[in-house]
Amino acid sequence: MKSPTQAWNWIKGRVKPEWKTAFFATFAMGLLTHLPILLSDIPNHDGLDSIYFDQNMVTSGRWFLSAACGLSSYYTLPWVIGVLGVLYLSLACVALVEFLEVRHKGCIVLIGGLLATFPSIASTFAYVYTLDGYMLALLLAVLAVLLTARFRWGFLAGMACLGFSMGIYQAYLPFAVLLSLYGILMLALSGLPFREKVRRGARYLYMGVLGMAFYYLALQVLLRLQGKVLDDYQGINGMGALGGRGLAGILKQIYQDFFAFTLKGNVFFQNVYSACALCALSLLLIWGVARLALRKKWWKSPWFYGILFVSGFGLPLATNLILLVSPDVTYHLLMRYQWVLLIICPVAFLDRYGCEKPLESWVLLLAAGILTFHYAVTDNIAYSNLEKRYEKTYAYCVRLLDRIEQTPGYYQGIPIAMVGVVGDESFPETDITGEVTSGMIGIPGDSLLYRGDNYELFIRHYLGATLNILPADAMAEAYYADFYREMESFPGADSIRIVDGILYIKTENIE
């Protein structure tokens, strides 16, 4: 058996320079970009429920999430969780660079930068209590594809990696699928015999089918052991069903959503800089493919046009695969990280085939660099607003708690009925980041408060007081009662009233 020193030296001797560049570039840019949220305790509305959370979400299909998040404890510790998350992300970049066979140091650095700054990551950091688990899921998804590509029987290990990845968070399945399609495309362009291309390409199919089967079987076993059933959150209980829309209806939804988000999702094209960078990258990709087609005389082969058609038709389907698995899902930015591959894969392809002149290399690096910087700025705009949301919520709750405790007849534990929103008449919108953050779930807006239990949790954890907030259905009858309609919205003088032993708080005017 090797000593720890010998083992370390053995590992160092086998680490490629490209791996070191990928790891340290991603880790450094990840920390630099996300440091504001790692050094703060800034919850979003869901984070209020997760100050301590064991992450047992088997009823949402995430049967491995609890184990994945257990290393950092089940407390919300932004620095610990964040560093672990960036570490997993950096390792995912190493696996990604190895799979894509990127060798140019500048491209490796920028691929790491794109992974670390793409706005979907900022939304994930906003849900920091589960960040490390999600980044581990991403790492496993990339490893699943890498192992499948590198070893003859690697699809078996890839099957396990994909199953555990989906057991943490199903949204990274399209990430693995897109990489698999890229691997198959590279096989098609290679000089290998046709039979060998088919044999290697089939491994990706084996990995995907077996991985999903492993995930589903493990899910059913754990549901039975815990005596639970899938809930209706995000349509997970209808997984695999078409929701009455038929295959054609789902495919239409997939393509409409793909183009709507890509062109108008307020992530890819936010300003003239990102638009110019993406256009330059697209033109460079088209030129690189055309030059290869002319040089290798692919344009004479029907296979070339068939591959172009299948790639173009299959790209939206692979990117939006989650809509085929669960058509009723609320498809937010947290689940759209795979869109970063629409930038990274062209960068890898051009690094490998397309940049033959210095000018082309400069255009590639500048375009990717501009996008990396732009996304890092976007993330920090988002974090700035998230911090302001917390500060405004804190100030609001201090005023509200003081008024509650000063209400005649109030006593500790009195039942409190209220609507969770903050009225926009007395507290107008002040978030000025909407043009940048409107699509970034968990980040935009002015307040962390949407439900009565949000107030209860915020006041308990951040103000140190306990309120007996009644469930939302307690307001079902009172909401349209005459006495409630007559009340002013907070902070009006008559915004808090005790009726029949219940303290009512009106936070909004009724239309």
C-alpha positions as CSV (number, residue, x, y, z in Angstrom):
1,M,0.0,0.0,0.0
2,K,1.3,3.5,-0.9
3,S,1.8,6.1,1.8
4,P,-0.2,9.3,1.5
5,T,2.8,11.1,0.1
6,Q,3.4,8.4,-2.5
7,A,-0.3,8.4,-3.4
8,W,-0.2,12.2,-3.8
9,N,2.9,12.0,-6.0
10,W,1.3,9.2,-8.1
11,I,-1.9,11.3,-8.6
12,K,0.2,14.5,-9.5
13,G,2.1,12.5,-12.1
14,R,-1.1,11.6,-13.9
15,V,-2.8,14.9,-13.9
16,K,-2.8,16.6,-17.3
17,P,-1.9,20.3,-17.6
18,E,-5.3,20.8,-19.2
19,W,-7.0,19.4,-16.1
20,K,-5.1,21.8,-13.9
21,T,-6.0,24.8,-16.0
22,A,-9.7,23.8,-16.1
23,F,-9.9,23.2,-12.4
24,F,-8.2,26.3,-11.2
25,A,-9.8,28.6,-13.8
26,T,-13.3,27.5,-12.8
27,F,-12.5,27.5,-9.1
28,A,-11.0,31.0,-9.2
29,M,-13.8,32.5,-11.4
30,G,-16.5,30.8,-9.4
31,L,-15.2,32.2,-6.2
32,L,-14.7,35.7,-7.6
33,T,-18.1,35.8,-9.2
34,H,-20.1,34.4,-6.4
35,L,-18.2,35.7,-3.4
36,P,-20.9,38.3,-2.4
37,I,-23.5,35.5,-1.7
38,L,-21.0,33.1,-0.2
39,L,-20.0,35.7,2.5
40,S,-23.5,36.6,3.3
41,D,-26.6,35.0,4.8
42,I,-29.2,36.2,2.2
43,P,-32.1,33.8,1.9
44,N,-34.8,33.9,-0.8
45,H,-38.4,33.0,-0.1
46,D,-37.7,29.2,-0.3
47,G,-34.5,29.6,1.8
48,L,-36.6,30.7,4.8
49,D,-38.0,27.2,4.9
50,S,-34.5,25.7,4.7
51,I,-32.5,27.2,7.5
52,Y,-32.3,23.5,8.5
53,F,-33.6,21.0,6.0
54,D,-32.7,17.3,5.7
55,Q,-33.3,17.4,1.9
56,N,-35.4,14.2,2.0
57,M,-37.2,14.9,-1.2
58,V,-37.9,11.4,-2.4
59,T,-41.5,12.3,-3.2
60,S,-40.1,14.8,-5.7
61,G,-38.0,12.1,-7.3
62,R,-34.8,13.3,-5.7
63,W,-34.0,10.2,-3.8
64,F,-30.2,10.9,-3.5
65,L,-30.4,14.6,-2.6
66,S,-30.3,14.1,1.1
67,A,-27.1,12.1,0.9
68,A,-25.5,14.5,-1.6
69,C,-26.1,17.5,0.7
70,G,-25.2,15.7,3.9
71,L,-21.5,16.4,3.6
72,S,-22.0,20.1,4.3
73,S,-24.6,19.3,7.0
74,Y,-28.3,20.2,6.6
75,Y,-27.8,23.8,7.9
76,T,-27.7,26.7,5.5
77,L,-24.0,27.5,5.6
78,P,-23.3,29.7,2.5
79,W,-19.5,29.6,2.7
80,V,-19.2,25.9,3.3
81,I,-21.9,24.9,0.8
82,G,-20.6,27.4,-1.7
83,V,-17.0,26.3,-1.7
84,L,-18.1,22.6,-2.0
85,G,-20.4,23.6,-4.9
86,V,-17.6,25.5,-6.7
87,L,-15.3,22.5,-6.1
88,Y,-17.8,20.1,-7.7
89,L,-18.2,22.6,-10.6
90,S,-14.5,22.8,-11.1
91,L,-14.2,19.0,-11.3
92,A,-17.1,19.0,-13.7
93,C,-15.1,21.4,-15.9
94,V,-12.1,19.1,-15.8
95,A,-14.3,16.2,-17.0
96,L,-16.0,18.4,-19.6
97,V,-12.7,19.6,-21.1
98,E,-11.4,16.1,-21.2
99,F,-14.5,14.9,-23.0
100,L,-14.5,17.8,-25.5
101,E,-10.7,17.3,-26.0
102,V,-10.0,21.0,-25.7
103,R,-6.2,21.7,-25.6
104,H,-5.9,25.5,-26.1
105,K,-5.3,27.0,-22.7
106,G,-7.2,30.2,-23.5
107,C,-10.3,28.2,-24.5
108,I,-10.1,26.0,-21.4
109,V,-10.0,29.1,-19.2
110,L,-13.0,30.6,-21.0
111,I,-15.0,27.3,-20.8
112,G,-14.4,27.3,-17.1
113,G,-15.5,30.9,-17.0
114,L,-18.7,30.2,-18.9
115,L,-19.5,27.3,-16.6
116,A,-18.9,29.4,-13.5
117,T,-20.8,32.5,-14.6
118,F,-23.8,31.5,-16.7
119,P,-26.9,33.1,-15.0
120,S,-28.5,29.7,-14.3
121,I,-25.7,29.3,-11.7
122,A,-26.7,32.6,-10.0
123,S,-30.2,31.3,-9.6
124,T,-28.8,28.1,-8.1
125,F,-26.7,30.1,-5.7
126,A,-29.9,31.9,-4.6
127,Y,-31.1,28.5,-3.4
128,V,-27.7,28.0,-1.7
129,Y,-29.0,25.5,0.8
130,T,-29.1,22.9,-1.9
131,L,-26.3,24.2,-4.1
132,D,-23.6,21.6,-3.3
133,G,-26.0,18.7,-4.1
134,Y,-27.0,20.2,-7.4
135,M,-23.3,20.8,-8.4
136,L,-22.5,17.2,-7.5
137,A,-25.4,16.2,-9.8
138,L,-23.9,18.2,-12.6
139,L,-20.5,16.6,-12.0
140,L,-22.0,13.1,-12.2
141,A,-23.9,13.9,-15.4
142,V,-20.6,15.0,-17.1
143,L,-18.8,12.0,-15.7
144,A,-21.5,9.7,-17.1
145,V,-20.8,10.9,-20.6
146,L,-17.0,10.9,-20.2
147,L,-16.8,7.4,-18.9
148,T,-19.1,6.2,-21.7
149,A,-16.8,7.8,-24.3
150,R,-13.5,6.7,-22.9
151,F,-14.0,3.0,-22.0
152,R,-15.6,0.1,-23.9
153,W,-17.8,-0.9,-20.9
154,G,-17.8,2.7,-19.5
155,F,-21.5,3.0,-20.2
156,L,-22.1,0.8,-17.1
157,A,-20.3,3.2,-14.9
158,G,-22.0,6.0,-16.8
159,M,-25.3,4.4,-16.1
160,A,-24.7,4.6,-12.3
161,C,-23.4,8.2,-12.6
162,L,-26.5,9.3,-14.6
163,G,-28.9,7.5,-12.2
164,F,-27.4,9.1,-9.1
165,S,-27.3,12.5,-10.9
166,M,-31.0,12.3,-11.6
167,G,-31.6,11.1,-8.1
168,I,-30.2,14.4,-6.9
169,Y,-31.9,16.7,-9.5
170,Q,-33.5,15.5,-12.7
171,A,-32.8,18.8,-14.5
172,Y,-29.2,17.8,-15.5
173,L,-30.4,15.0,-17.7
174,P,-30.4,17.3,-20.8
175,F,-26.9,18.3,-20.0
176,A,-25.8,14.7,-20.4
177,V,-27.9,14.2,-23.5
178,L,-26.5,17.3,-25.2
179,L,-22.9,16.2,-24.5
180,S,-23.8,12.7,-25.8
181,L,-25.1,14.2,-29.1
182,Y,-21.9,16.2,-29.4
183,G,-19.9,13.0,-28.9
184,I,-21.9,11.2,-31.6
185,L,-21.4,14.1,-33.9
186,M,-17.6,14.0,-33.4
187,L,-17.7,10.3,-34.1
188,A,-19.6,11.0,-37.4
189,L,-16.8,13.5,-38.4
190,S,-14.0,11.1,-37.4
191,G,-12.1,8.8,-39.7
192,L,-13.2,5.6,-37.9
193,P,-14.8,2.8,-39.9
194,F,-18.6,3.0,-40.0
195,R,-19.1,-0.1,-37.9
196,E,-16.8,1.3,-35.2
197,K,-18.7,4.6,-35.2
198,V,-22.0,2.8,-34.7
199,R,-20.6,0.7,-31.9
200,R,-19.2,3.6,-30.0
201,G,-22.2,5.8,-30.6
202,A,-24.5,3.1,-29.3
203,R,-22.8,3.3,-25.9
204,Y,-24.4,6.7,-25.3
205,L,-27.8,5.2,-25.9
206,Y,-27.0,2.3,-23.6
207,M,-25.9,4.7,-20.9
208,G,-28.9,6.9,-21.2
209,V,-31.5,4.1,-21.2
210,L,-29.9,2.1,-18.5
211,G,-29.3,5.2,-16.4
212,M,-32.9,6.3,-16.5
213,A,-34.0,2.8,-15.7
214,F,-31.7,2.6,-12.7
215,Y,-33.0,6.0,-11.5
216,Y,-36.6,4.9,-11.8
217,L,-36.2,1.5,-10.2
218,A,-34.2,3.0,-7.3
219,L,-37.0,5.7,-6.9
220,Q,-39.7,3.1,-6.7
221,V,-37.8,1.0,-4.2
222,L,-37.2,4.0,-1.9
223,L,-40.8,5.2,-2.2
224,R,-42.0,1.7,-1.1
225,L,-39.4,1.5,1.8
226,Q,-40.5,4.9,3.1
227,G,-44.2,4.3,2.5
228,K,-44.6,7.4,0.3
229,V,-45.8,8.3,-3.2
230,L,-44.7,10.9,-5.7
231,D,-46.4,14.3,-5.1
232,D,-47.7,16.7,-7.7
233,Y,-44.8,19.2,-7.4
234,Q,-43.6,20.2,-10.8
235,G,-45.7,17.4,-12.3
236,I,-43.3,14.7,-11.1
237,N,-46.2,12.3,-10.4
238,G,-47.0,12.5,-14.1
239,M,-43.4,11.7,-15.2
240,G,-43.5,10.0,-18.6
241,A,-47.1,10.9,-19.3
242,L,-48.1,13.3,-22.1
243,G,-50.6,15.2,-20.1
244,G,-53.4,14.7,-22.6
245,R,-51.7,16.8,-25.2
246,G,-50.3,14.0,-27.3
247,L,-46.8,13.6,-28.7
248,A,-47.3,16.3,-31.4
249,G,-48.5,18.8,-28.8
250,I,-45.5,18.2,-26.5
251,L,-43.1,18.5,-29.4
252,K,-44.7,21.8,-30.4
253,Q,-44.3,23.0,-26.8
254,I,-40.7,21.9,-26.8
255,Y,-39.7,23.8,-29.9
256,Q,-41.7,26.9,-29.0
257,D,-40.1,27.0,-25.6
258,F,-36.6,26.5,-26.9
259,F,-36.8,29.4,-29.4
260,A,-38.7,31.6,-27.0
261,F,-36.1,31.2,-24.2
262,T,-33.1,31.3,-26.5
263,L,-34.2,34.5,-28.3
264,K,-36.3,36.3,-25.6
265,G,-35.4,34.6,-22.3
266,N,-33.4,37.6,-21.2
267,V,-30.3,35.5,-20.7
268,F,-28.5,35.0,-24.0
269,F,-29.3,38.5,-25.5
270,Q,-29.3,41.0,-22.7
271,N,-27.4,43.9,-24.3
272,V,-25.5,44.8,-27.5
273,Y,-22.2,43.2,-26.1
274,S,-23.7,39.8,-25.5
275,A,-25.6,39.9,-28.8
276,C,-22.5,40.9,-30.8
277,A,-20.4,38.2,-29.1
278,L,-23.0,35.5,-29.8
279,C,-23.4,36.6,-33.4
280,A,-19.6,36.6,-33.9
281,L,-19.4,33.1,-32.4
282,S,-22.2,31.8,-34.6
283,L,-20.7,33.2,-37.8
284,L,-17.3,31.8,-36.9
285,L,-19.0,28.4,-36.3
286,I,-20.8,28.5,-39.7
287,W,-17.6,29.5,-41.4
288,G,-15.6,26.7,-39.7
289,V,-18.2,24.0,-40.7
290,A,-18.4,25.3,-44.3
291,R,-14.6,25.3,-44.7
292,L,-14.4,21.7,-43.4
293,A,-17.2,20.7,-45.7
294,L,-15.4,22.1,-48.7
295,R,-12.0,20.8,-47.8
296,K,-13.2,17.3,-47.0
297,K,-15.8,17.4,-49.8
298,W,-18.6,16.6,-47.4
299,W,-20.9,18.8,-49.4
300,K,-21.0,16.0,-52.0
301,S,-22.3,13.5,-49.5
302,P,-26.0,13.1,-48.6
303,W,-24.8,12.0,-45.2
304,F,-23.5,15.5,-44.5
305,Y,-26.9,17.1,-45.1
306,G,-28.6,14.4,-43.1
307,I,-26.3,15.0,-40.2
308,L,-27.0,18.8,-40.4
309,F,-30.7,18.2,-40.5
310,V,-30.8,15.7,-37.6
311,S,-28.5,18.0,-35.5
312,G,-30.7,21.0,-36.1
313,F,-33.9,19.1,-35.5
314,G,-32.6,17.3,-32.5
315,L,-30.9,20.2,-30.7
316,P,-34.1,21.8,-29.3
317,L,-35.5,18.4,-28.4
318,A,-32.3,17.4,-26.5
319,T,-32.1,20.8,-24.8
320,N,-35.7,20.7,-23.7
321,L,-35.9,17.0,-22.9
322,I,-37.2,17.7,-19.5
323,L,-40.5,18.8,-21.1
324,L,-40.8,15.4,-22.7
325,V,-40.2,13.6,-19.4
326,S,-42.5,15.9,-17.4
327,P,-44.6,18.2,-19.7
328,D,-46.3,20.0,-16.8
329,V,-43.1,21.2,-15.2
330,T,-42.6,24.9,-14.4
331,Y,-39.5,25.4,-16.5
332,H,-37.5,28.1,-14.7
333,L,-33.8,29.2,-15.1
334,L,-32.6,26.8,-12.4
335,M,-33.4,24.0,-14.8
336,R,-31.9,25.6,-17.9
337,Y,-28.2,25.3,-17.2
338,Q,-27.7,23.1,-20.3
339,W,-28.1,26.2,-22.5
340,V,-24.5,27.0,-21.6
341,L,-23.4,24.1,-23.8
342,L,-24.8,25.9,-26.8
343,I,-21.9,28.3,-26.3
344,I,-19.3,25.9,-24.9
345,C,-19.6,23.2,-27.5
346,P,-19.1,25.6,-30.4
347,V,-16.0,27.0,-28.6
348,A,-14.7,23.4,-28.2
349,F,-15.5,22.6,-31.9
350,L,-13.8,25.7,-33.2
351,D,-10.8,25.1,-30.9
352,R,-10.5,21.6,-32.5
353,Y,-11.4,22.3,-36.1
354,G,-12.2,25.8,-37.0
355,C,-9.6,28.4,-36.0
356,E,-6.7,28.2,-38.5
357,K,-5.8,31.9,-38.6
358,P,-4.8,34.2,-35.7
359,L,-7.7,36.5,-36.4
360,E,-10.2,33.6,-36.0
361,S,-8.6,32.6,-32.7
362,W,-8.8,36.2,-31.5
363,V,-12.5,36.4,-32.4
364,L,-13.2,33.2,-30.6
365,L,-11.4,34.2,-27.4
366,L,-12.8,37.7,-27.4
367,A,-16.4,36.5,-28.0
368,A,-16.2,33.9,-25.2
369,G,-14.4,36.3,-22.9
370,I,-17.1,39.0,-23.4
371,L,-19.8,36.5,-22.6
372,T,-18.0,35.3,-19.5
373,F,-17.5,38.9,-18.2
374,H,-21.1,39.8,-19.1
375,Y,-22.5,36.8,-17.3
376,A,-20.4,37.6,-14.2
377,V,-21.7,41.2,-14.2
378,T,-25.3,39.8,-14.5
379,D,-24.8,37.5,-11.6
380,N,-23.6,40.3,-9.4
381,I,-26.5,42.6,-10.4
382,A,-28.7,39.7,-9.3
383,Y,-26.9,39.3,-6.0
384,S,-27.1,43.1,-5.4
385,N,-30.9,43.0,-5.8
386,L,-31.2,39.8,-3.6
387,E,-29.4,41.7,-0.8
388,K,-31.7,44.7,-1.2
389,R,-34.7,42.3,-1.0
390,Y,-33.4,41.0,2.3
391,E,-32.8,44.5,3.7
392,K,-36.2,45.8,2.6
393,T,-37.9,42.7,4.0
394,Y,-36.0,43.1,7.3
395,A,-37.1,46.8,7.6
396,Y,-40.7,45.9,6.8
397,C,-40.9,43.1,9.3
398,V,-39.4,45.3,12.1
399,R,-42.1,47.8,11.6
400,L,-44.8,45.1,11.3
401,L,-43.7,43.2,14.4
402,D,-43.6,46.4,16.4
403,R,-47.2,47.3,15.3
404,I,-48.4,43.8,16.1
405,E,-47.0,43.8,19.6
406,Q,-48.4,47.3,20.2
407,T,-52.0,46.3,19.2
408,P,-54.4,46.5,22.2
409,G,-55.4,42.9,23.1
410,Y,-52.3,41.3,21.6
411,Y,-50.7,38.5,23.6
412,Q,-48.0,36.0,22.9
413,G,-49.5,33.2,20.8
414,I,-52.6,35.0,19.6
415,P,-53.8,33.4,16.2
416,I,-52.8,35.7,13.3
417,A,-54.5,35.7,9.9
418,M,-52.9,37.5,7.0
419,V,-52.2,37.5,3.3
420,G,-48.6,37.0,2.5
421,V,-47.9,39.6,-0.2
422,V,-46.7,43.1,0.5
423,G,-49.1,45.8,-0.8
424,D,-47.7,47.8,-3.7
425,E,-49.6,51.0,-2.8
426,S,-47.9,51.8,0.4
427,F,-44.7,50.0,-0.6
428,P,-44.2,50.7,-4.3
429,E,-41.8,48.7,-6.5
430,T,-38.2,49.7,-6.1
431,D,-36.4,46.9,-7.9
432,I,-34.6,48.5,-10.8
433,T,-32.9,45.3,-12.0
434,G,-35.9,43.9,-13.9
435,E,-34.4,44.2,-17.3
436,V,-31.5,42.0,-16.2
437,T,-33.0,39.7,-13.6
438,S,-36.6,39.2,-14.7
439,G,-35.9,35.6,-15.8
440,M,-33.7,34.6,-12.8
441,I,-35.9,32.7,-10.4
442,G,-35.4,33.4,-6.7
443,I,-33.8,36.8,-7.3
444,P,-36.0,39.6,-8.7
445,G,-38.6,41.6,-6.9
446,D,-38.7,43.7,-3.7
447,S,-39.6,41.3,-0.9
448,L,-39.0,37.8,0.3
449,L,-42.6,37.6,1.5
450,Y,-45.3,35.8,-0.5
451,R,-47.1,33.7,2.1
452,G,-48.0,34.0,5.8
453,D,-45.5,31.4,6.8
454,N,-42.8,33.5,5.1
455,Y,-43.5,36.2,7.7
456,E,-43.5,33.7,10.5
457,L,-40.1,32.2,9.5
458,F,-38.4,35.5,8.7
459,I,-39.5,37.0,12.0
460,R,-38.5,33.9,13.9
461,H,-35.0,33.5,12.4
462,Y,-34.0,37.1,11.8
463,L,-35.9,39.1,14.5
464,G,-36.1,36.5,17.2
465,A,-39.8,36.6,17.8
466,T,-42.5,33.9,17.5
467,L,-45.8,34.5,15.8
468,N,-48.7,32.1,15.5
469,I,-49.5,32.6,11.8
470,L,-52.6,30.6,10.8
471,P,-52.7,28.5,7.6
472,A,-53.7,30.3,4.4
473,D,-57.1,28.7,4.3
474,A,-58.0,30.7,7.5
475,M,-58.3,33.7,5.3
476,A,-60.7,32.0,2.9
477,E,-63.9,33.4,4.4
478,A,-62.5,36.6,6.0
479,Y,-60.8,37.9,2.9
480,Y,-64.1,39.2,1.5
481,A,-65.7,40.0,4.9
482,D,-67.0,43.5,5.3
483,F,-64.7,44.2,8.3
484,Y,-61.6,43.1,6.3
485,R,-62.6,45.1,3.2
486,E,-62.9,48.2,5.4
487,M,-59.5,47.9,6.9
488,E,-56.6,49.9,5.6
489,S,-53.5,48.1,4.2
490,F,-50.4,48.2,6.3
491,P,-49.0,50.6,7.5
492,G,-52.4,52.3,7.8
493,A,-53.7,53.0,11.3
494,D,-56.5,50.4,10.9
495,S,-54.4,47.7,9.1
496,I,-54.3,45.4,12.2
497,R,-57.5,44.5,14.0
498,I,-58.6,41.7,16.5
499,V,-61.9,40.1,15.6
500,D,-63.4,37.1,17.5
501,G,-60.0,36.4,19.1
502,I,-58.0,36.4,15.8
503,L,-55.6,39.2,14.9
504,Y,-56.1,40.1,11.3
505,I,-53.4,41.9,9.3
506,K,-54.2,43.5,6.0
507,T,-51.1,43.9,3.8
508,E,-52.8,44.7,0.5
509,N,-55.9,46.5,-0.8
510,I,-58.6,44.3,-2.4
511,E,-59.3,45.1,-6.0
